[in-house]
Amino acid sequence: MTNLCRWLSRARRGVEDGALLDVEAASLVAVAAVIGSFLGVVVRRLPEGKPIICSRSRCESCQAVLAARDLVPLASWFRARGRCRLCGIRLGWFYPAIEIAALLIALIALAVDGVPRAWLDCLFGWWLLTLGWIDWRHWVLPDALTLPLIVGGLVTAALFDPDHVLDRALGAALGYLAMRAIATAYRATRGRDGLGGGDAKLLCAAGAWLGLAAVPQTLLGAALVALAAVGGLRLGGIRLGAQSALPFGPFIAAAAWALWLWGPLSL
């Protein structure tokens, strides 16, 4: 009888833990689209120096202040059929696209790691999503995002993996120096800039989160993703010439998050 009671107690705790995990996972999914909406505001306003928090959301066409019912992630856009409720102008796919991307990051993180680690996966993924999207739209990687990401990687290591703080610090240094060296070599051979300082800081941040061994793999992965993107553009009828350029930040971000989730390859 005593053994039966113990077994039932363990079973009950397992059910309660499972229910708690389900609640945490549902909370992460629920908050993801809201975070995505906020990231959209950051992507649009930060490069232009506009206020991010202390400013009401407005229609970019008629400048009318949007009500709460106009700002529900995904639902408001689909309910209004992609148009401003007040002036009827088409709003475009930017906000639903970044909200869906943020939601996908949460779902992938839950599938790979589950809670509670998925929260950290999402923090890193959402930050990289913001940087990559800004670079794609504005060709800039703001210090206001890259520098805190470097610090965040080192702080994360100190809190959760203190034995690897030195490895993360060396990874950050290697990431920055490697990208600066590549940029210098490109300028020397091509006579023009091909990589900006923001790319070096982003790879520095990747090293701070992933460690020394992952830096070369992040560079390689970013290059492969960039080549795949060029191939996709060619299939879509867009041909890039010798003088064409693509922002490199989105590809560094994609490679860094993939390596964060699945780890660097053992060589």
N, C-alpha and C positions, 0 to 999 in steps of 0.2 A: 504493500500500500504506500509506503514511504517513497519507494522508487517511482511508482506511478505519479505521485504528487510532484516529484522533482521533474519528471519528464513533461508533465502538463505545464509546469511553471516555465520550463525552458521553451516549450512550444509557444506559450502565450507571449513570452518576451520576443521570440522570433517574429511572430505576427505583428506585434507592436512596432518592432524595428522596421519591418518591411513596410508597414503603413506609413511610418515616419519618412522613410526613404521615398515612397510614392508621393507624399505631400511635398517634400523638398524638390523632387524632380518636376512635379506639376508647377510649383512656384517658379522654378527657373524658366520653364517654357512660357509661363504666363508673363513674366517680366521681360522676356527676350524682345518681343515686338515693341514694348515701351522703350526699352533701351535703344532699339534700332531707330525709333523715331527721334530720340534725343541725339543719336549719332548723326542723323541726317541734318539736324540743326547745326551741329558742330562742323560738319563737312561744308555746309553752305556759308556759315558766318565767320568761322575762325580765320580762314585765309584773307578775308576782306576786312578783318579788324572790327567786325560788328559784335555787339554784346550777345552773349549766348544765353544767359539765365535771366537777367533783369530786363527782358524785352518781350512784349506780347507777340504772338504769332499772327502774321497778316498774309492775306492773299497778295502774291507778288504782282498781280495785274491791277486789281482795283484798290489794294491797300486796306481793305476792310479788315477789322480785327476779327479773328476766328474765335468762335465759341467752343466750349468744351466738346460739344457733339461733333465738331468738325475735326477734332484732333485725336479721336480714338484710332489707334494704330490699325491699319489695314481695313477695318470695318468702315470707317468714315469714307475712305477713298472708294471702296467698292459700292457703298450705298449711294454715293453721289456720282457713280459711274465715271470717276476720274475727272470730274469737273468741279470748279468752285461753286458752292451752293448759292453764292450771292451774285456773281457776275457771269457764271456759266463758262468761263474760259477753261480749256483743257489744262490739267495740272501736270501732266507727264507722269512717268513711271519712277521718278527718282525716289520718293519717299516709300512707296510700297516695295520697291526693289531692295532698299537698304534694310527695311524692316524684315523682309523675308530672309535676307542674308543673315541678319542677327539671329533670327529664329533657327535657321539651318545650323548656325554655329552651336547653338544650345543643344539641338537634337544630336548633332555629331558628337559633341562632348559627352552627352549622356550615354550614347551608344558605346563610346570607346572606354570611358572611365567611370561613369555613374557618379552619383553624389557621394561625398561632398566635393571631390576633386574637380568635378565638372564646373563648379563655380569659378575656380581658378583658371581652368581651361578657357572659359568664356571671357573672363576678364582680359586675358592675353589676346584671345581671338578678336574680341570686339575692339580692343585698342588697335590691333593691327589692321582690322577692317577699316577703321576710321582713317588711319594713316595712308593705307593703300588707295582708298577712294579719293582722298584729298589730292594725293600725288597724281592720280589719273585725271582729275578734273582741272587741277591748278598747277601741276608741275612743281610742287613744293612739298617738303616734309617739315612742318613747323617744329621749331625747338620746344614749343610749349607742350608738344606731345612726345617727341623723341627722347628728350632728356629725362622726363619723369619715368618713361618706360625703361631706360637704362637703370635708374635708381631702383625702380620696382623689381627688376630682375635680381639685383643684388640683395635687396631686402627679403625677397621671397626665398632666396637661397639661405640667407642667415636664419630665417624663421623655421623653414621646413627641411632644409638640407645643409646644415652648417658644415658638414665635412667637405662640401664642394664649393664653398665660398671662393677660395683661391682659384679654383678651376673656372668659375663663372667670371671672376675679375680678369683672368688671363684671356678668356674668351671674348670679353668686351674689348680689351685692348687689341687683340688680334683682329677682331672684326673691323674696328675703326682703321687700324693701320693698313690692313689688306685692301680695303676699299679706297683709301687715299692713295695707295701705291698704284692700284689699277687706274684710278682717275689721272694720276700724273703720267703714267705710261701712255694712256690714250691721248692725252693732250700733246705729248711729245711726238707721237707717231702720226696723229691726224691733224694736228694744228688747231684743234678746237676742243672745248669741253664736252665730255660725254657723260660724266657722272658728277652729281653735285655733292655738297657737303652733307646734305640730309640723308643721302644713301649711306654714307659712311656711318652716320649716327644711328641709322636704323639697323645696319648690320652689327654695330656695336651693341645695340639693345638686344639683338638676337643672340649674340655671344653671352650677354649677361644672363639671359634666361636659359640658354641651352648648354653653355659650356664650351670649352676650347675645341674639342673634337668635332663639334657640330658646325663650326664656322665654315670650313671648306665645303661641307655637304650642303649648307644653306646656300652658298654661292652657286654651287653646281645645280642644285634644285631650282633656284631662281632662274638660272640661264636656260634650263630645260623647259620650265614653264613659259618663259619668254619666247622661246623658239616655237612652242606649241601655239602660243597666241598669234605669232606671226603667220604660222601655217593656217590657223583659223581665219585670219584676216584675208589671206590670199584666196582661200576657198570661198570667202564671201565677196570676192571681186576687188578687194583693196590690196594693191601692191605697194610694198615699201621699197624705196630705192636706197642707194648708198648714203644719201643725205637725210633719210628719214630717221625718226627717233621715236622711242616709246619710253615712258617713265618706268624706271626700274623698281621703284618702291613697292608697287603691288605684287611683283613677283617675289621679292625678298620676303614680304609679309606672308604670302601663301606658303612658301617653302618653310619659313620659320615655324608657322603654326602646325604644319604637317609633321615636322620633326619634333615639335613639342609633344604632340599627341602620340606618335608612334616610336619616337626615339631615333637617334642617329644610327646608321648602319654600323655594325661591328666589322672592322677591317682587320 
